[in-house]
Amino acid sequence: MQKEKVGIKEIKEVLIALEAMGIIGMKIANDKKVDLADIPHVVSILKKFDMLEEAVKGSDKILEEFKDLDESEVVELVTMLFSLVRNIKKAKA
């Protein structure tokens, strides 16, 4: 009997949350100081709280998802990682 596929939903949610936090962190760090000008960035973190909560909520399933990866899921996750890095680097500029 073949085991049911787990998918990569939780991994993707964590990557999306990491990207959002990385972009916001980069925007805060751009001027190499934390001051009142960074309040809008802090507010944007708070606005993304639901997304961050979802990413953390399913984190207990991530190991199971990694164990069940197939080739197409690996390609999708690697593509997401490259996009994540590119978008965080763009936020630095």
PDB file of N, CA, C and O in Angstrom:
ATOM      1  N   MET A   1       0.842  -1.187   0.000  1.00  0.00           N
ATOM      2  CA  MET A   1       0.000   0.000   0.000  1.00  0.00           C
ATOM      3  C   MET A   1       0.885   1.249   0.000  1.00  0.00           C
ATOM      4  O   MET A   1       1.797   1.376   0.817  1.00  0.00           O
ATOM      5  N   GLN A   2       0.601   2.169  -0.931  1.00  0.00           N
ATOM      6  CA  GLN A   2       1.399   3.374  -1.076  1.00  0.00           C
ATOM      7  C   GLN A   2       0.977   4.420  -0.044  1.00  0.00           C
ATOM      8  O   GLN A   2      -0.211   4.649   0.181  1.00  0.00           O
ATOM      9  N   LYS A   3       1.973   5.046   0.576  1.00  0.00           N
ATOM     10  CA  LYS A   3       1.730   6.071   1.582  1.00  0.00           C
ATOM     11  C   LYS A   3       1.188   7.338   0.914  1.00  0.00           C
ATOM     12  O   LYS A   3       1.626   7.703  -0.177  1.00  0.00           O
ATOM     13  N   GLU A   4       0.242   8.000   1.567  1.00  0.00           N
ATOM     14  CA  GLU A   4      -0.343   9.231   1.035  1.00  0.00           C
ATOM     15  C   GLU A   4       0.686  10.356   1.059  1.00  0.00           C
ATOM     16  O   GLU A   4       1.436  10.501   2.024  1.00  0.00           O
ATOM     17  N   LYS A   5       0.715  11.148  -0.006  1.00  0.00           N
ATOM     18  CA  LYS A   5       1.637  12.273  -0.150  1.00  0.00           C
ATOM     19  C   LYS A   5       1.317  13.344   0.881  1.00  0.00           C
ATOM     20  O   LYS A   5       0.147  13.658   1.103  1.00  0.00           O
ATOM     21  N   VAL A   6       2.337  13.907   1.512  1.00  0.00           N
ATOM     22  CA  VAL A   6       2.154  14.908   2.567  1.00  0.00           C
ATOM     23  C   VAL A   6       2.043  16.324   2.000  1.00  0.00           C
ATOM     24  O   VAL A   6       1.246  17.125   2.487  1.00  0.00           O
ATOM     25  N   GLY A   7       2.832  16.634   0.981  1.00  0.00           N
ATOM     26  CA  GLY A   7       2.825  17.973   0.414  1.00  0.00           C
ATOM     27  C   GLY A   7       3.869  18.868   1.054  1.00  0.00           C
ATOM     28  O   GLY A   7       4.678  18.413   1.862  1.00  0.00           O
ATOM     29  N   ILE A   8       3.848  20.162   0.684  1.00  0.00           N
ATOM     30  CA  ILE A   8       4.851  21.104   1.177  1.00  0.00           C
ATOM     31  C   ILE A   8       4.230  22.409   1.679  1.00  0.00           C
ATOM     32  O   ILE A   8       4.902  23.439   1.731  1.00  0.00           O
ATOM     33  N   LYS A   9       2.971  22.366   2.040  1.00  0.00           N
ATOM     34  CA  LYS A   9       2.246  23.567   2.463  1.00  0.00           C
ATOM     35  C   LYS A   9       2.936  24.278   3.619  1.00  0.00           C
ATOM     36  O   LYS A   9       3.116  25.495   3.576  1.00  0.00           O
ATOM     37  N   GLU A  10       3.320  23.543   4.640  1.00  0.00           N
ATOM     38  CA  GLU A  10       3.904  24.159   5.837  1.00  0.00           C
ATOM     39  C   GLU A  10       5.294  24.729   5.543  1.00  0.00           C
ATOM     40  O   GLU A  10       5.640  25.804   6.034  1.00  0.00           O
ATOM     41  N   ILE A  11       6.082  24.020   4.752  1.00  0.00           N
ATOM     42  CA  ILE A  11       7.407  24.534   4.380  1.00  0.00           C
ATOM     43  C   ILE A  11       7.253  25.847   3.621  1.00  0.00           C
ATOM     44  O   ILE A  11       7.970  26.812   3.887  1.00  0.00           O
ATOM     45  N   LYS A  12       6.318  25.882   2.677  1.00  0.00           N
ATOM     46  CA  LYS A  12       6.099  27.092   1.893  1.00  0.00           C
ATOM     47  C   LYS A  12       5.645  28.251   2.773  1.00  0.00           C
ATOM     48  O   LYS A  12       6.077  29.386   2.568  1.00  0.00           O
ATOM     49  N   GLU A  13       4.785  27.984   3.742  1.00  0.00           N
ATOM     50  CA  GLU A  13       4.331  29.044   4.640  1.00  0.00           C
ATOM     51  C   GLU A  13       5.501  29.624   5.437  1.00  0.00           C
ATOM     52  O   GLU A  13       5.572  30.836   5.642  1.00  0.00           O
ATOM     53  N   VAL A  14       6.410  28.769   5.882  1.00  0.00           N
ATOM     54  CA  VAL A  14       7.584  29.247   6.626  1.00  0.00           C
ATOM     55  C   VAL A  14       8.481  30.083   5.705  1.00  0.00           C
ATOM     56  O   VAL A  14       8.975  31.135   6.112  1.00  0.00           O
ATOM     57  N   LEU A  15       8.692  29.624   4.477  1.00  0.00           N
ATOM     58  CA  LEU A  15       9.529  30.389   3.550  1.00  0.00           C
ATOM     59  C   LEU A  15       8.918  31.746   3.235  1.00  0.00           C
ATOM     60  O   LEU A  15       9.637  32.742   3.150  1.00  0.00           O
ATOM     61  N   ILE A  16       7.615  31.799   3.064  1.00  0.00           N
ATOM     62  CA  ILE A  16       6.935  33.070   2.793  1.00  0.00           C
ATOM     63  C   ILE A  16       7.085  34.010   3.988  1.00  0.00           C
ATOM     64  O   ILE A  16       7.324  35.205   3.813  1.00  0.00           O
ATOM     65  N   ALA A  17       6.947  33.477   5.191  1.00  0.00           N
ATOM     66  CA  ALA A  17       7.104  34.293   6.400  1.00  0.00           C
ATOM     67  C   ALA A  17       8.552  34.775   6.542  1.00  0.00           C
ATOM     68  O   ALA A  17       8.790  35.930   6.897  1.00  0.00           O
ATOM     69  N   LEU A  18       9.513  33.895   6.267  1.00  0.00           N
ATOM     70  CA  LEU A  18      10.924  34.288   6.332  1.00  0.00           C
ATOM     71  C   LEU A  18      11.236  35.397   5.329  1.00  0.00           C
ATOM     72  O   LEU A  18      11.979  36.331   5.630  1.00  0.00           O
ATOM     73  N   GLU A  19      10.666  35.281   4.152  1.00  0.00           N
ATOM     74  CA  GLU A  19      10.882  36.322   3.143  1.00  0.00           C
ATOM     75  C   GLU A  19      10.327  37.654   3.622  1.00  0.00           C
ATOM     76  O   GLU A  19      10.998  38.680   3.516  1.00  0.00           O
ATOM     77  N   ALA A  20       9.115  37.646   4.144  1.00  0.00           N
ATOM     78  CA  ALA A  20       8.495  38.885   4.630  1.00  0.00           C
ATOM     79  C   ALA A  20       9.329  39.501   5.746  1.00  0.00           C
ATOM     80  O   ALA A  20       9.577  40.706   5.749  1.00  0.00           O
ATOM     81  N   MET A  21       9.760  38.671   6.693  1.00  0.00           N
ATOM     82  CA  MET A  21      10.563  39.178   7.805  1.00  0.00           C
ATOM     83  C   MET A  21      11.930  39.662   7.327  1.00  0.00           C
ATOM     84  O   MET A  21      12.442  40.664   7.827  1.00  0.00           O
ATOM     85  N   GLY A  22      12.519  38.965   6.371  1.00  0.00           N
ATOM     86  CA  GLY A  22      13.809  39.376   5.823  1.00  0.00           C
ATOM     87  C   GLY A  22      13.732  40.716   5.117  1.00  0.00           C
ATOM     88  O   GLY A  22      14.615  41.559   5.273  1.00  0.00           O
ATOM     89  N   ILE A  23      12.683  40.910   4.346  1.00  0.00           N
ATOM     90  CA  ILE A  23      12.499  42.177   3.631  1.00  0.00           C
ATOM     91  C   ILE A  23      12.309  43.313   4.624  1.00  0.00           C
ATOM     92  O   ILE A  23      12.927  44.369   4.494  1.00  0.00           O
ATOM     93  N   ILE A  24      11.457  43.094   5.611  1.00  0.00           N
ATOM     94  CA  ILE A  24      11.216  44.136   6.617  1.00  0.00           C
ATOM     95  C   ILE A  24      12.503  44.404   7.408  1.00  0.00           C
ATOM     96  O   ILE A  24      12.843  45.560   7.661  1.00  0.00           O
ATOM     97  N   GLY A  25      13.205  43.361   7.791  1.00  0.00           N
ATOM     98  CA  GLY A  25      14.464  43.530   8.512  1.00  0.00           C
ATOM     99  C   GLY A  25      15.485  44.306   7.706  1.00  0.00           C
ATOM    100  O   GLY A  25      16.202  45.148   8.246  1.00  0.00           O
ATOM    101  N   MET A  26      15.554  44.024   6.420  1.00  0.00           N
ATOM    102  CA  MET A  26      16.490  44.727   5.547  1.00  0.00           C
ATOM    103  C   MET A  26      16.117  46.204   5.434  1.00  0.00           C
ATOM    104  O   MET A  26      16.995  47.067   5.425  1.00  0.00           O
ATOM    105  N   LYS A  27      14.824  46.498   5.349  1.00  0.00           N
ATOM    106  CA  LYS A  27      14.383  47.894   5.281  1.00  0.00           C
ATOM    107  C   LYS A  27      14.732  48.642   6.569  1.00  0.00           C
ATOM    108  O   LYS A  27      15.119  49.809   6.529  1.00  0.00           O
ATOM    109  N   ILE A  28      14.594  47.971   7.693  1.00  0.00           N
ATOM    110  CA  ILE A  28      14.946  48.591   8.975  1.00  0.00           C
ATOM    111  C   ILE A  28      16.456  48.810   9.048  1.00  0.00           C
ATOM    112  O   ILE A  28      16.906  49.834   9.562  1.00  0.00           O
ATOM    113  N   ALA A  29      17.233  47.869   8.546  1.00  0.00           N
ATOM    114  CA  ALA A  29      18.690  47.936   8.653  1.00  0.00           C
ATOM    115  C   ALA A  29      19.347  48.815   7.580  1.00  0.00           C
ATOM    116  O   ALA A  29      20.535  49.119   7.685  1.00  0.00           O
ATOM    117  N   ASN A  30      18.611  49.219   6.574  1.00  0.00           N
ATOM    118  CA  ASN A  30      19.202  49.967   5.458  1.00  0.00           C
ATOM    119  C   ASN A  30      19.999  51.188   5.893  1.00  0.00           C
ATOM    120  O   ASN A  30      21.077  51.447   5.357  1.00  0.00           O
ATOM    121  N   ASP A  31      19.482  51.934   6.853  1.00  0.00           N
ATOM    122  CA  ASP A  31      20.182  53.155   7.276  1.00  0.00           C
ATOM    123  C   ASP A  31      21.141  52.902   8.445  1.00  0.00           C
ATOM    124  O   ASP A  31      21.702  53.841   9.009  1.00  0.00           O
ATOM    125  N   LYS A  32      21.320  51.644   8.798  1.00  0.00           N
ATOM    126  CA  LYS A  32      22.246  51.206   9.851  1.00  0.00           C
ATOM    127  C   LYS A  32      21.913  51.757  11.232  1.00  0.00           C
ATOM    128  O   LYS A  32      22.786  51.864  12.093  1.00  0.00           O
ATOM    129  N   LYS A  33      20.644  52.104  11.437  1.00  0.00           N
ATOM    130  CA  LYS A  33      20.201  52.533  12.765  1.00  0.00           C
ATOM    131  C   LYS A  33      18.716  52.225  12.913  1.00  0.00           C
ATOM    132  O   LYS A  33      17.983  52.138  11.928  1.00  0.00           O
ATOM    133  N   VAL A  34      18.298  52.067  14.128  1.00  0.00           N
ATOM    134  CA  VAL A  34      16.882  51.851  14.420  1.00  0.00           C
ATOM    135  C   VAL A  34      16.386  53.116  15.104  1.00  0.00           C
ATOM    136  O   VAL A  34      16.893  53.515  16.152  1.00  0.00           O
ATOM    137  N   ASP A  35      15.381  53.741  14.488  1.00  0.00           N
ATOM    138  CA  ASP A  35      14.835  54.966  15.058  1.00  0.00           C
ATOM    139  C   ASP A  35      13.348  55.080  14.729  1.00  0.00           C
ATOM    140  O   ASP A  35      12.742  54.124  14.246  1.00  0.00           O
ATOM    141  N   LEU A  36      12.771  56.228  14.985  1.00  0.00           N
ATOM    142  CA  LEU A  36      11.337  56.425  14.765  1.00  0.00           C
ATOM    143  C   LEU A  36      10.934  56.260  13.298  1.00  0.00           C
ATOM    144  O   LEU A  36       9.779  55.954  13.000  1.00  0.00           O
ATOM    145  N   ALA A  37      11.869  56.459  12.399  1.00  0.00           N
ATOM    146  CA  ALA A  37      11.577  56.287  10.968  1.00  0.00           C
ATOM    147  C   ALA A  37      11.248  54.830  10.637  1.00  0.00           C
ATOM    148  O   ALA A  37      10.693  54.541   9.577  1.00  0.00           O
ATOM    149  N   ASP A  38      11.590  53.918  11.542  1.00  0.00           N
ATOM    150  CA  ASP A  38      11.340  52.498  11.311  1.00  0.00           C
ATOM    151  C   ASP A  38       9.973  52.043  11.807  1.00  0.00           C
ATOM    152  O   ASP A  38       9.613  50.878  11.638  1.00  0.00           O
ATOM    153  N   ILE A  39       9.215  52.936  12.411  1.00  0.00           N
ATOM    154  CA  ILE A  39       7.888  52.571  12.931  1.00  0.00           C
ATOM    155  C   ILE A  39       6.987  51.975  11.842  1.00  0.00           C
ATOM    156  O   ILE A  39       6.312  50.979  12.102  1.00  0.00           O
ATOM    157  N   PRO A  40       6.952  52.549  10.633  1.00  0.00           N
ATOM    158  CA  PRO A  40       6.106  51.920   9.590  1.00  0.00           C
ATOM    159  C   PRO A  40       6.490  50.462   9.302  1.00  0.00           C
ATOM    160  O   PRO A  40       5.630  49.637   8.993  1.00  0.00           O
ATOM    161  N   HIS A  41       7.773  50.158   9.406  1.00  0.00           N
ATOM    162  CA  HIS A  41       8.214  48.779   9.167  1.00  0.00           C
ATOM    163  C   HIS A  41       7.736  47.856  10.297  1.00  0.00           C
ATOM    164  O   HIS A  41       7.330  46.719  10.056  1.00  0.00           O
ATOM    165  N   VAL A  42       7.792  48.364  11.519  1.00  0.00           N
ATOM    166  CA  VAL A  42       7.297  47.584  12.659  1.00  0.00           C
ATOM    167  C   VAL A  42       5.799  47.346  12.514  1.00  0.00           C
ATOM    168  O   VAL A  42       5.308  46.253  12.796  1.00  0.00           O
ATOM    169  N   VAL A  43       5.082  48.364  12.077  1.00  0.00           N
ATOM    170  CA  VAL A  43       3.636  48.230  11.850  1.00  0.00           C
ATOM    171  C   VAL A  43       3.370  47.180  10.772  1.00  0.00           C
ATOM    172  O   VAL A  43       2.425  46.400  10.884  1.00  0.00           O
ATOM    173  N   SER A  44       4.201  47.159   9.732  1.00  0.00           N
ATOM    174  CA  SER A  44       3.994  46.156   8.674  1.00  0.00           C
ATOM    175  C   SER A  44       4.224  44.749   9.201  1.00  0.00           C
ATOM    176  O   SER A  44       3.585  43.807   8.732  1.00  0.00           O
ATOM    177  N   ILE A  45       5.124  44.585  10.168  1.00  0.00           N
ATOM    178  CA  ILE A  45       5.310  43.278  10.802  1.00  0.00           C
ATOM    179  C   ILE A  45       4.026  42.876  11.524  1.00  0.00           C
ATOM    180  O   ILE A  45       3.566  41.739  11.415  1.00  0.00           O
ATOM    181  N   LEU A  46       3.460  43.821  12.258  1.00  0.00           N
ATOM    182  CA  LEU A  46       2.226  43.540  12.998  1.00  0.00           C
ATOM    183  C   LEU A  46       1.077  43.186  12.059  1.00  0.00           C
ATOM    184  O   LEU A  46       0.244  42.339  12.383  1.00  0.00           O
ATOM    185  N   LYS A  47       1.031  43.832  10.900  1.00  0.00           N
ATOM    186  CA  LYS A  47      -0.023  43.537   9.921  1.00  0.00           C
ATOM    187  C   LYS A  47       0.119  42.120   9.352  1.00  0.00           C
ATOM    188  O   LYS A  47      -0.861  41.531   8.896  1.00  0.00           O
ATOM    189  N   LYS A  48       1.314  41.589   9.381  1.00  0.00           N
ATOM    190  CA  LYS A  48       1.566  40.247   8.855  1.00  0.00           C
ATOM    191  C   LYS A  48       1.497  39.187   9.947  1.00  0.00           C
ATOM    192  O   LYS A  48       1.894  38.043   9.724  1.00  0.00           O
ATOM    193  N   PHE A  49       1.002  39.552  11.116  1.00  0.00           N
ATOM    194  CA  PHE A  49       0.973  38.630  12.245  1.00  0.00           C
ATOM    195  C   PHE A  49       0.237  37.335  11.914  1.00  0.00           C
ATOM    196  O   PHE A  49       0.703  36.256  12.280  1.00  0.00           O
ATOM    197  N   ASP A  50      -0.907  37.419  11.229  1.00  0.00           N
ATOM    198  CA  ASP A  50      -1.670  36.213  10.887  1.00  0.00           C
ATOM    199  C   ASP A  50      -0.845  35.251  10.031  1.00  0.00           C
ATOM    200  O   ASP A  50      -0.862  34.039  10.245  1.00  0.00           O
ATOM    201  N   MET A  51      -0.128  35.810   9.066  1.00  0.00           N
ATOM    202  CA  MET A  51       0.710  34.981   8.205  1.00  0.00           C
ATOM    203  C   MET A  51       1.828  34.327   9.023  1.00  0.00           C
ATOM    204  O   MET A  51       2.124  33.146   8.846  1.00  0.00           O
ATOM    205  N   LEU A  52       2.438  35.099   9.911  1.00  0.00           N
ATOM    206  CA  LEU A  52       3.510  34.560  10.750  1.00  0.00           C
ATOM    207  C   LEU A  52       2.988  33.494  11.691  1.00  0.00           C
ATOM    208  O   LEU A  52       3.646  32.481  11.930  1.00  0.00           O
ATOM    209  N   GLU A  53       1.803  33.729  12.221  1.00  0.00           N
ATOM    210  CA  GLU A  53       1.192  32.750  13.124  1.00  0.00           C
ATOM    211  C   GLU A  53       0.922  31.435  12.394  1.00  0.00           C
ATOM    212  O   GLU A  53       1.167  30.360  12.941  1.00  0.00           O
ATOM    213  N   GLU A  54       0.421  31.515  11.170  1.00  0.00           N
ATOM    214  CA  GLU A  54       0.162  30.309  10.372  1.00  0.00           C
ATOM    215  C   GLU A  54       1.453  29.538  10.109  1.00  0.00           C
ATOM    216  O   GLU A  54       1.471  28.308  10.158  1.00  0.00           O
ATOM    217  N   ALA A  55       2.520  30.264   9.833  1.00  0.00           N
ATOM    218  CA  ALA A  55       3.805  29.616   9.562  1.00  0.00           C
ATOM    219  C   ALA A  55       4.301  28.849  10.781  1.00  0.00           C
ATOM    220  O   ALA A  55       4.838  27.748  10.658  1.00  0.00           O
ATOM    221  N   VAL A  56       4.120  29.431  11.939  1.00  0.00           N
ATOM    222  CA  VAL A  56       4.587  28.789  13.171  1.00  0.00           C
ATOM    223  C   VAL A  56       3.654  27.652  13.579  1.00  0.00           C
ATOM    224  O   VAL A  56       4.097  26.628  14.099  1.00  0.00           O
ATOM    225  N   LYS A  57       2.373  27.842  13.341  1.00  0.00           N
ATOM    226  CA  LYS A  57       1.372  26.856  13.768  1.00  0.00           C
ATOM    227  C   LYS A  57       1.621  25.475  13.152  1.00  0.00           C
ATOM    228  O   LYS A  57       1.429  24.455  13.813  1.00  0.00           O
ATOM    229  N   GLY A  58       2.042  25.446  11.908  1.00  0.00           N
ATOM    230  CA  GLY A  58       2.238  24.161  11.240  1.00  0.00           C
ATOM    231  C   GLY A  58       3.666  23.662  11.266  1.00  0.00           C
ATOM    232  O   GLY A  58       3.996  22.683  10.598  1.00  0.00           O
ATOM    233  N   SER A  59       4.515  24.325  12.030  1.00  0.00           N
ATOM    234  CA  SER A  59       5.937  23.978  12.003  1.00  0.00           C
ATOM    235  C   SER A  59       6.215  22.549  12.466  1.00  0.00           C
ATOM    236  O   SER A  59       7.248  21.978  12.115  1.00  0.00           O
ATOM    237  N   ASP A  60       5.323  21.974  13.234  1.00  0.00           N
ATOM    238  CA  ASP A  60       5.531  20.596  13.692  1.00  0.00           C
ATOM    239  C   ASP A  60       5.399  19.579  12.559  1.00  0.00           C
ATOM    240  O   ASP A  60       5.799  18.425  12.717  1.00  0.00           O
ATOM    241  N   LYS A  61       4.847  19.991  11.427  1.00  0.00           N
ATOM    242  CA  LYS A  61       4.667  19.084  10.286  1.00  0.00           C
ATOM    243  C   LYS A  61       5.791  19.191   9.261  1.00  0.00           C
ATOM    244  O   LYS A  61       5.840  18.414   8.308  1.00  0.00           O
ATOM    245  N   ILE A  62       6.690  20.151   9.454  1.00  0.00           N
ATOM    246  CA  ILE A  62       7.722  20.423   8.453  1.00  0.00           C
ATOM    247  C   ILE A  62       8.671  19.241   8.257  1.00  0.00           C
ATOM    248  O   ILE A  62       8.988  18.896   7.119  1.00  0.00           O
ATOM    249  N   LEU A  63       9.118  18.631   9.312  1.00  0.00           N
ATOM    250  CA  LEU A  63      10.032  17.497   9.188  1.00  0.00           C
ATOM    251  C   LEU A  63       9.397  16.373   8.373  1.00  0.00           C
ATOM    252  O   LEU A  63      10.054  15.764   7.529  1.00  0.00           O
ATOM    253  N   GLU A  64       8.130  16.103   8.625  1.00  0.00           N
ATOM    254  CA  GLU A  64       7.405  15.075   7.869  1.00  0.00           C
ATOM    255  C   GLU A  64       7.347  15.445   6.393  1.00  0.00           C
ATOM    256  O   GLU A  64       7.500  14.586   5.525  1.00  0.00           O
ATOM    257  N   GLU A  65       7.122  16.741   6.106  1.00  0.00           N
ATOM    258  CA  GLU A  65       7.075  17.185   4.716  1.00  0.00           C
ATOM    259  C   GLU A  65       8.436  17.021   4.043  1.00  0.00           C
ATOM    260  O   GLU A  65       8.507  16.588   2.893  1.00  0.00           O
ATOM    261  N   PHE A  66       9.519  17.361   4.747  1.00  0.00           N
ATOM    262  CA  PHE A  66      10.857  17.202   4.172  1.00  0.00           C
ATOM    263  C   PHE A  66      11.163  15.738   3.873  1.00  0.00           C
ATOM    264  O   PHE A  66      11.789  15.431   2.858  1.00  0.00           O
ATOM    265  N   LYS A  67      10.738  14.851   4.728  1.00  0.00           N
ATOM    266  CA  LYS A  67      10.988  13.421   4.533  1.00  0.00           C
ATOM    267  C   LYS A  67      10.246  12.873   3.316  1.00  0.00           C
ATOM    268  O   LYS A  67      10.635  11.844   2.763  1.00  0.00           O
ATOM    269  N   ASP A  68       9.184  13.552   2.899  1.00  0.00           N
ATOM    270  CA  ASP A  68       8.308  13.068   1.836  1.00  0.00           C
ATOM    271  C   ASP A  68       8.480  13.838   0.515  1.00  0.00           C
ATOM    272  O   ASP A  68       7.658  13.694  -0.390  1.00  0.00           O
ATOM    273  N   LEU A  69       9.530  14.645   0.400  1.00  0.00           N
ATOM    274  CA  LEU A  69       9.709  15.468  -0.803  1.00  0.00           C
ATOM    275  C   LEU A  69       9.917  14.615  -2.047  1.00  0.00           C
ATOM    276  O   LEU A  69      10.625  13.608  -2.017  1.00  0.00           O
ATOM    277  N   ASP A  70       9.294  15.031  -3.128  1.00  0.00           N
ATOM    278  CA  ASP A  70       9.600  14.417  -4.420  1.00  0.00           C
ATOM    279  C   ASP A  70      10.350  15.455  -5.262  1.00  0.00           C
ATOM    280  O   ASP A  70      10.539  16.590  -4.824  1.00  0.00           O
ATOM    281  N   GLU A  71      10.766  15.076  -6.442  1.00  0.00           N
ATOM    282  CA  GLU A  71      11.601  15.935  -7.278  1.00  0.00           C
ATOM    283  C   GLU A  71      10.931  17.265  -7.607  1.00  0.00           C
ATOM    284  O   GLU A  71      11.577  18.310  -7.534  1.00  0.00           O
ATOM    285  N   SER A  72       9.664  17.247  -7.962  1.00  0.00           N
ATOM    286  CA  SER A  72       8.978  18.486  -8.333  1.00  0.00           C
ATOM    287  C   SER A  72       8.848  19.430  -7.125  1.00  0.00           C
ATOM    288  O   SER A  72       8.913  20.649  -7.278  1.00  0.00           O
ATOM    289  N   GLU A  73       8.666  18.866  -5.942  1.00  0.00           N
ATOM    290  CA  GLU A  73       8.572  19.696  -4.734  1.00  0.00           C
ATOM    291  C   GLU A  73       9.927  20.324  -4.401  1.00  0.00           C
ATOM    292  O   GLU A  73       9.990  21.474  -3.967  1.00  0.00           O
ATOM    293  N   VAL A  74      11.006  19.569  -4.602  1.00  0.00           N
ATOM    294  CA  VAL A  74      12.346  20.114  -4.378  1.00  0.00           C
ATOM    295  C   VAL A  74      12.590  21.286  -5.321  1.00  0.00           C
ATOM    296  O   VAL A  74      13.097  22.327  -4.901  1.00  0.00           O
ATOM    297  N   VAL A  75      12.234  21.123  -6.588  1.00  0.00           N
ATOM    298  CA  VAL A  75      12.409  22.196  -7.572  1.00  0.00           C
ATOM    299  C   VAL A  75      11.597  23.425  -7.142  1.00  0.00           C
ATOM    300  O   VAL A  75      12.093  24.550  -7.199  1.00  0.00           O
ATOM    301  N   GLU A  76      10.365  23.209  -6.717  1.00  0.00           N
ATOM    302  CA  GLU A  76       9.513  24.321  -6.286  1.00  0.00           C
ATOM    303  C   GLU A  76      10.116  25.045  -5.084  1.00  0.00           C
ATOM    304  O   GLU A  76      10.121  26.275  -5.041  1.00  0.00           O
ATOM    305  N   LEU A  77      10.619  24.298  -4.119  1.00  0.00           N
ATOM    306  CA  LEU A  77      11.196  24.911  -2.923  1.00  0.00           C
ATOM    307  C   LEU A  77      12.501  25.642  -3.238  1.00  0.00           C
ATOM    308  O   LEU A  77      12.744  26.725  -2.704  1.00  0.00           O
ATOM    309  N   VAL A  78      13.336  25.069  -4.091  1.00  0.00           N
ATOM    310  CA  VAL A  78      14.583  25.739  -4.473  1.00  0.00           C
ATOM    311  C   VAL A  78      14.264  27.033  -5.216  1.00  0.00           C
ATOM    312  O   VAL A  78      14.914  28.054  -4.993  1.00  0.00           O
ATOM    313  N   THR A  79      13.280  26.995  -6.084  1.00  0.00           N
ATOM    314  CA  THR A  79      12.850  28.203  -6.795  1.00  0.00           C
ATOM    315  C   THR A  79      12.373  29.262  -5.808  1.00  0.00           C
ATOM    316  O   THR A  79      12.702  30.440  -5.945  1.00  0.00           O
ATOM    317  N   MET A  80      11.597  28.838  -4.814  1.00  0.00           N
ATOM    318  CA  MET A  80      11.127  29.777  -3.786  1.00  0.00           C
ATOM    319  C   MET A  80      12.308  30.370  -3.019  1.00  0.00           C
ATOM    320  O   MET A  80      12.323  31.567  -2.730  1.00  0.00           O
ATOM    321  N   LEU A  81      13.300  29.531  -2.687  1.00  0.00           N
ATOM    322  CA  LEU A  81      14.467  30.024  -1.958  1.00  0.00           C
ATOM    323  C   LEU A  81      15.249  31.056  -2.761  1.00  0.00           C
ATOM    324  O   LEU A  81      15.661  32.078  -2.214  1.00  0.00           O
ATOM    325  N   PHE A  82      15.458  30.804  -4.048  1.00  0.00           N
ATOM    326  CA  PHE A  82      16.159  31.775  -4.882  1.00  0.00           C
ATOM    327  C   PHE A  82      15.378  33.085  -4.952  1.00  0.00           C
ATOM    328  O   PHE A  82      15.963  34.166  -4.885  1.00  0.00           O
ATOM    329  N   SER A  83      14.073  32.989  -5.083  1.00  0.00           N
ATOM    330  CA  SER A  83      13.228  34.176  -5.116  1.00  0.00           C
ATOM    331  C   SER A  83      13.294  34.933  -3.796  1.00  0.00           C
ATOM    332  O   SER A  83      13.375  36.162  -3.778  1.00  0.00           O
ATOM    333  N   LEU A  84      13.260  34.187  -2.690  1.00  0.00           N
ATOM    334  CA  LEU A  84      13.343  34.781  -1.355  1.00  0.00           C
ATOM    335  C   LEU A  84      14.642  35.577  -1.213  1.00  0.00           C
ATOM    336  O   LEU A  84      14.617  36.727  -0.776  1.00  0.00           O
ATOM    337  N   VAL A  85      15.761  34.979  -1.574  1.00  0.00           N
ATOM    338  CA  VAL A  85      17.056  35.660  -1.464  1.00  0.00           C
ATOM    339  C   VAL A  85      17.090  36.894  -2.358  1.00  0.00           C
ATOM    340  O   VAL A  85      17.543  37.956  -1.932  1.00  0.00           O
ATOM    341  N   ARG A  86      16.617  36.762  -3.584  1.00  0.00           N
ATOM    342  CA  ARG A  86      16.599  37.885  -4.526  1.00  0.00           C
ATOM    343  C   ARG A  86      15.756  39.034  -3.981  1.00  0.00           C
ATOM    344  O   ARG A  86      16.169  40.191  -4.051  1.00  0.00           O
ATOM    345  N   ASN A  87      14.581  38.725  -3.442  1.00  0.00           N
ATOM    346  CA  ASN A  87      13.689  39.770  -2.938  1.00  0.00           C
ATOM    347  C   ASN A  87      14.252  40.452  -1.694  1.00  0.00           C
ATOM    348  O   ASN A  87      14.069  41.655  -1.511  1.00  0.00           O
ATOM    349  N   ILE A  88      14.928  39.698  -0.847  1.00  0.00           N
ATOM    350  CA  ILE A  88      15.535  40.310   0.342  1.00  0.00           C
ATOM    351  C   ILE A  88      16.706  41.206  -0.081  1.00  0.00           C
ATOM    352  O   ILE A  88      16.895  42.288   0.474  1.00  0.00           O
ATOM    353  N   LYS A  89      17.489  40.752  -1.063  1.00  0.00           N
ATOM    354  CA  LYS A  89      18.584  41.596  -1.551  1.00  0.00           C
ATOM    355  C   LYS A  89      18.062  42.881  -2.180  1.00  0.00           C
ATOM    356  O   LYS A  89      18.662  43.944  -2.017  1.00  0.00           O
ATOM    357  N   LYS A  90      16.947  42.786  -2.899  1.00  0.00           N
ATOM    358  CA  LYS A  90      16.332  43.979  -3.511  1.00  0.00           C
ATOM    359  C   LYS A  90      15.922  44.981  -2.437  1.00  0.00           C
ATOM    360  O   LYS A  90      16.031  46.190  -2.641  1.00  0.00           O
ATOM    361  N   ALA A  91      15.457  44.490  -1.308  1.00  0.00           N
ATOM    362  CA  ALA A  91      15.018  45.383  -0.239  1.00  0.00           C
ATOM    363  C   ALA A  91      16.189  46.158   0.358  1.00  0.00           C
ATOM    364  O   ALA A  91      15.998  47.210   0.968  1.00  0.00           O
ATOM    365  N   LYS A  92      17.390  45.638   0.181  1.00  0.00           N
ATOM    366  CA  LYS A  92      18.578  46.314   0.708  1.00  0.00           C
ATOM    367  C   LYS A  92      18.910  47.552  -0.135  1.00  0.00           C
ATOM    368  O   LYS A  92      19.454  48.531   0.375  1.00  0.00           O
ATOM    369  N   ALA A  93      18.586  47.498  -1.390  1.00  0.00           N
ATOM    370  CA  ALA A  93      18.939  48.593  -2.302  1.00  0.00           C
ATOM    371  C   ALA A  93      18.129  49.848  -2.094  1.00  0.00           C
ATOM    372  O   ALA A  93      18.331  50.838  -2.798  1.00  0.00           O
TER     373      ALA A  93
END
